[in-house]
């Protein structure tokens, strides 16, 4: 086994978020000694630098210093222009002064900066990390693919799954995420009773987002297959055709707690309305549901949906005694679909279409009828003793 294999096995044993890329530390700034410089017809200077990582499945870039002056544009693209990210401008400047890019598939990428000469002294741009992708996000890496028993969210009545059509709104709340240009999980948009304060996004605490790295969060919206692959078919266990071209970058940590395994962040920027986002409703009563529905990204594959027809129970993590310590919601087994690595942080909905938990872990997987445990949303909402630790202060100010 390679060193990365051993590290990933250790991460799995410790219950940490799985990785799709190995982080490589660097320090590169645009100057006359790096890259190449040209001058455009409008007088702007252009700096370009090409990056190549042999055998990489994807590349992503983390800027430890990021502050673009007016009129400056930053682009990241594949050499064949098959993928183009940008332009990123001064509108992408944030208080944390970082920027983490979505990924470029393949082993080559170009970073390009266009800037007026008079603004060079106001530029702050330092590339601090390159993510060398080695699995995930659409690549058929053997057993790392999600199981064929999973059900695509695009399925519906015409495909023999009318129950999925009832969840079109909630499906739009879920995103696959990258943190630190290295690890992945699932998360979801959370509605707020404060009409003027939005952009709240929840995932699992063990996915590793903290106040120190929340700026590195990248959320990918609508990463879904374009057709319904029948569960159990060979195509359902293979790579889909979803795209990663709808995204948000950056967030601010708002709250988190390990007991019920939740993290709440607020996205840096409004979500493009063309992405058709949906802010999921939630239930803070702690009442059991007569069934459960999960929407998630197993193994960073295209979005799937799972159904449980039995009632949920309140337990301890990995426990079956009711109510245990009351921190988790147990799903006895999945009747349609399952969850897998990468599904962590995804929402569990009750039959009333409200969030009651986010996935912590369990033994559910392809080919078994084992249980999953979700951090209990009603407990998470009121958890913690300070504003920094209580989601209630953010998504339900006034305790309505």
Residue pairs with C-beta under 8 A, 6 or more apart in sequence:
1 9
4 22
4 134
7 19
8 18
8 19
11 17
11 18
11 19
12 18
12 341
15 206
15 361
16 183
16 206
16 208
17 179
17 183
17 184
17 185
17 204
17 206
17 207
17 208
17 344
18 136
18 183
18 184
18 341
18 342
19 135
19 182
19 183
19 184
20 58
20 133
20 134
20 135
20 136
20 137
20 178
20 182
20 183
20 184
20 300
21 58
21 60
21 103
21 131
21 132
21 133
21 134
21 181
21 182
22 131
22 132
22 134
22 182
23 62
23 129
23 130
23 131
23 132
23 180
23 181
23 182
24 129
24 130
24 131
24 132
25 128
25 129
26 127
26 128
26 129
26 130
27 126
27 127
27 128
28 34
28 49
28 126
28 127
29 125
29 126
29 127
30 47
30 49
30 113
30 123
30 125
34 49
35 47
35 48
35 49
35 111
36 47
36 48
36 49
37 45
37 46
37 47
38 45
38 46
38 48
39 45
39 46
40 46
40 114
43 116
43 117
44 71
44 114
44 115
44 116
44 117
45 114
45 115
45 116
45 117
45 120
46 112
46 113
46 114
47 112
47 113
47 115
48 110
48 111
48 112
48 113
49 110
49 111
50 79
50 108
50 109
50 110
51 59
51 108
51 109
51 110
51 111
51 130
52 107
52 108
53 59
53 107
53 108
53 130
53 132
54 107
55 107
56 106
56 107
56 132
56 133
56 134
57 105
57 106
57 107
57 133
57 134
57 135
57 136
57 137
57 139
58 103
58 104
58 105
58 106
58 131
58 133
58 137
59 103
59 104
59 106
59 107
59 108
59 109
59 130
59 131
59 132
59 133
60 100
60 101
60 102
60 103
60 104
60 130
60 131
60 133
60 178
60 181
60 218
61 76
61 100
61 101
61 109
61 111
61 127
61 129
61 130
61 131
61 181
62 98
62 99
62 100
62 101
62 127
62 128
62 129
62 130
62 131
62 180
62 181
62 216
63 98
63 99
63 100
63 101
63 125
63 126
63 127
63 128
64 98
64 126
64 127
64 128
64 129
65 97
65 98
65 124
65 125
65 126
65 128
66 92
66 93
66 94
66 97
66 98
66 99
66 124
66 125
66 126
67 90
67 93
67 97
67 122
67 123
67 124
67 125
68 74
68 88
68 89
68 90
68 92
68 93
68 115
68 123
68 125
69 90
69 115
69 119
69 122
69 123
70 90
70 119
71 115
71 116
71 119
72 89
72 90
72 113
72 114
72 115
72 116
72 119
72 123
73 86
73 87
73 88
73 89
73 113
73 114
73 115
74 86
74 87
74 88
74 89
74 111
74 112
74 113
74 125
75 84
75 85
75 86
75 87
75 88
75 110
75 111
75 112
75 113
75 114
76 84
76 85
76 86
76 101
76 104
76 109
76 110
76 111
76 112
77 83
77 84
77 85
77 86
77 104
77 109
77 110
77 112
78 84
78 104
78 105
78 106
78 108
78 109
78 110
79 108
79 109
79 110
83 104
83 105
83 245
85 101
85 102
85 104
88 99
92 99
92 249
92 250
92 269
94 215
94 250
94 268
96 215
96 250
96 252
97 124
98 215
98 216
98 250
99 249
99 250
100 178
100 180
100 181
100 215
100 216
100 217
100 218
100 249
100 250
101 181
101 218
101 249
102 178
102 218
102 220
102 244
102 247
102 249
103 131
103 133
103 137
103 178
103 244
105 137
105 138
105 244
111 127
113 125
115 123
129 180
129 181
130 181
131 181
131 182
135 141
135 144
136 144
136 184
136 299
136 300
136 342
137 184
137 244
137 300
138 239
138 240
138 242
138 301
139 239
140 238
140 239
144 299
145 237
145 238
145 239
145 299
145 301
146 237
146 298
146 299
146 301
146 304
146 340
146 342
146 366
147 237
147 298
147 338
147 340
147 365
147 366
147 367
148 231
148 232
148 233
148 234
148 236
148 237
148 366
149 231
149 232
149 236
149 337
149 338
149 366
149 367
150 231
150 236
150 298
150 301
150 304
150 306
150 337
150 338
150 340
150 366
151 161
151 164
151 231
151 304
151 305
151 306
151 336
151 337
152 224
152 225
152 227
152 228
152 229
152 236
152 240
152 302
152 303
152 304
152 305
153 164
153 167
153 171
153 224
153 295
153 303
153 304
153 305
154 224
154 225
154 226
154 227
154 228
155 161
155 164
155 228
155 305
156 162
156 164
156 165
156 228
157 165
159 228
159 230
161 228
163 307
164 305
166 353
167 293
167 295
167 305
167 349
167 353
169 278
169 353
170 278
170 280
170 293
170 295
170 347
170 349
170 353
171 278
171 295
171 303
171 305
172 221
172 222
172 276
172 277
172 278
173 188
173 189
173 277
173 278
173 279
173 280
173 295
173 347
174 186
174 187
174 188
174 295
174 296
174 297
174 303
174 346
174 347
175 186
175 187
175 188
175 189
175 201
175 219
175 220
175 221
175 223
175 297
176 184
176 185
176 186
176 219
176 220
176 223
176 297
176 300
176 303
176 342
177 184
177 185
177 186
177 187
177 203
177 207
177 217
177 218
177 219
177 220
177 345
178 184
178 216
178 217
178 218
178 220
179 185
179 207
179 208
179 209
179 213
179 216
179 217
179 218
180 208
180 213
180 216
181 216
183 207
183 208
184 297
184 300
184 342
185 203
185 204
185 207
185 342
185 344
185 345
186 203
186 296
186 297
186 342
186 343
186 344
186 345
186 346
186 359
187 201
187 202
187 203
187 207
187 219
187 345
187 346
187 358
188 201
188 202
188 203
188 280
188 295
188 345
188 346
188 347
188 355
188 358
189 200
189 201
189 271
189 277
189 278
189 279
189 280
190 200
190 201
190 202
190 264
190 279
190 280
190 282
190 355
190 391
190 395
191 200
191 279
191 280
191 281
191 282
191 395
192 198
192 200
192 279
192 394
192 395
192 396
193 395
193 396
193 397
193 398
193 400
194 394
194 395
194 397
197 394
197 397
198 270
198 279
199 266
199 267
199 269
199 270
199 271
200 254
200 264
200 265
200 266
200 267
200 279
200 391
200 394
200 395
201 217
201 219
201 251
201 264
201 265
201 266
201 267
202 262
202 263
202 264
202 265
202 345
202 347
202 355
202 358
202 391
203 209
203 262
203 263
203 265
203 344
203 345
203 358
204 261
204 262
204 263
204 344
204 345
204 358
204 359
204 360
204 375
205 256
205 257
205 258
205 261
205 262
205 263
205 375
206 258
206 261
206 344
206 360
206 361
207 263
207 344
207 345
209 217
209 251
209 253
209 256
209 263
209 265
210 253
210 256
210 263
211 253
214 250
214 251
214 252
214 253
214 265
215 250
215 251
215 252
215 268
216 250
217 249
217 250
217 251
217 265
217 267
218 247
218 248
218 249
219 247
219 248
219 267
220 244
220 246
220 247
221 246
221 247
221 248
221 271
221 275
221 277
222 242
222 246
222 275
222 276
222 303
223 242
223 243
223 244
223 246
223 297
223 302
223 303
224 240
224 242
224 302
224 303
225 240
225 241
225 242
225 302
226 240
226 241
226 242
227 241
229 235
229 236
229 240
230 236
231 336
231 337
239 301
240 301
240 302
241 302
242 301
242 302
242 303
246 272
246 274
246 275
248 267
248 268
248 269
248 271
249 268
249 269
250 267
250 268
250 269
251 265
251 266
251 267
251 268
252 265
252 266
252 268
253 263
253 265
254 264
254 265
254 266
254 388
254 391
254 394
255 262
255 263
255 264
255 383
255 384
255 388
255 389
255 390
255 391
255 393
255 394
256 262
256 263
256 264
256 389
257 380
257 383
257 384
257 389
259 327
259 379
259 383
260 327
260 328
260 360
260 375
260 376
260 379
260 380
260 383
261 317
261 358
261 360
261 375
262 358
262 375
262 377
262 380
262 383
262 391
263 345
264 391
264 394
264 395
266 394
271 277
280 347
280 349
280 354
280 355
281 353
281 354
281 355
282 354
282 355
282 356
282 377
282 381
282 395
283 350
283 352
283 354
283 355
283 356
283 377
283 378
284 377
284 378
284 381
284 382
284 396
285 378
286 314
286 376
286 378
286 379
288 311
288 312
288 313
288 314
289 311
289 312
289 350
289 351
289 352
289 356
290 311
290 351
291 307
291 308
291 309
291 310
291 311
291 312
291 350
291 351
292 307
292 308
292 312
292 329
292 331
292 348
292 349
292 350
292 351
292 356
293 305
293 306
293 307
293 308
293 348
293 349
293 351
294 305
294 306
294 308
294 331
294 334
294 337
294 339
294 343
294 346
294 347
294 348
294 349
294 359
294 372
295 303
295 304
295 305
295 306
295 346
295 347
295 349
296 303
296 304
296 305
296 306
296 339
296 342
296 343
296 346
296 359
297 303
297 304
297 342
297 343
297 346
298 304
298 338
298 339
298 340
298 341
298 342
298 343
299 340
299 341
299 342
300 342
301 342
304 337
305 337
306 334
306 336
306 337
306 338
306 339
307 334
307 335
307 336
307 337
308 331
308 332
308 333
308 334
308 335
309 335
310 332
310 333
310 335
312 329
312 330
312 331
312 348
312 350
312 356
313 320
313 322
313 323
313 329
313 330
313 332
314 322
314 323
314 324
314 326
314 328
314 329
314 330
314 376
315 321
315 322
315 323
315 324
315 328
315 329
315 330
315 373
316 324
316 325
316 326
316 327
316 328
317 327
317 328
317 360
317 361
317 373
318 361
318 362
318 373
319 325
319 328
319 330
320 330
320 371
326 376
326 379
327 375
327 376
327 379
328 357
328 360
328 373
328 374
328 375
328 376
329 348
329 356
329 357
329 373
329 374
329 375
329 376
329 377
330 371
330 372
330 373
330 374
331 348
331 362
331 364
331 371
331 372
331 373
331 374
332 371
333 364
333 368
333 369
333 370
333 371
334 364
334 369
334 372
338 364
338 365
338 366
338 368
339 346
339 359
339 362
339 364
339 365
339 372
340 365
340 366
343 359
344 359
344 360
344 361
345 358
345 359
346 358
346 359
347 355
347 357
347 358
348 355
348 356
348 357
348 358
348 359
348 374
349 355
349 356
350 356
355 377
356 374
356 376
356 377
356 378
357 374
357 375
357 376
357 377
358 374
358 375
358 377
358 380
359 372
359 373
359 374
359 375
360 373
360 374
360 375
361 372
361 373
362 370
362 371
362 372
362 373
363 370
363 371
363 372
364 370
364 371
364 372
380 391
381 390
381 391
381 392
381 395
381 396
382 390
382 392
383 389
383 390
383 391
384 390
387 393
392 399
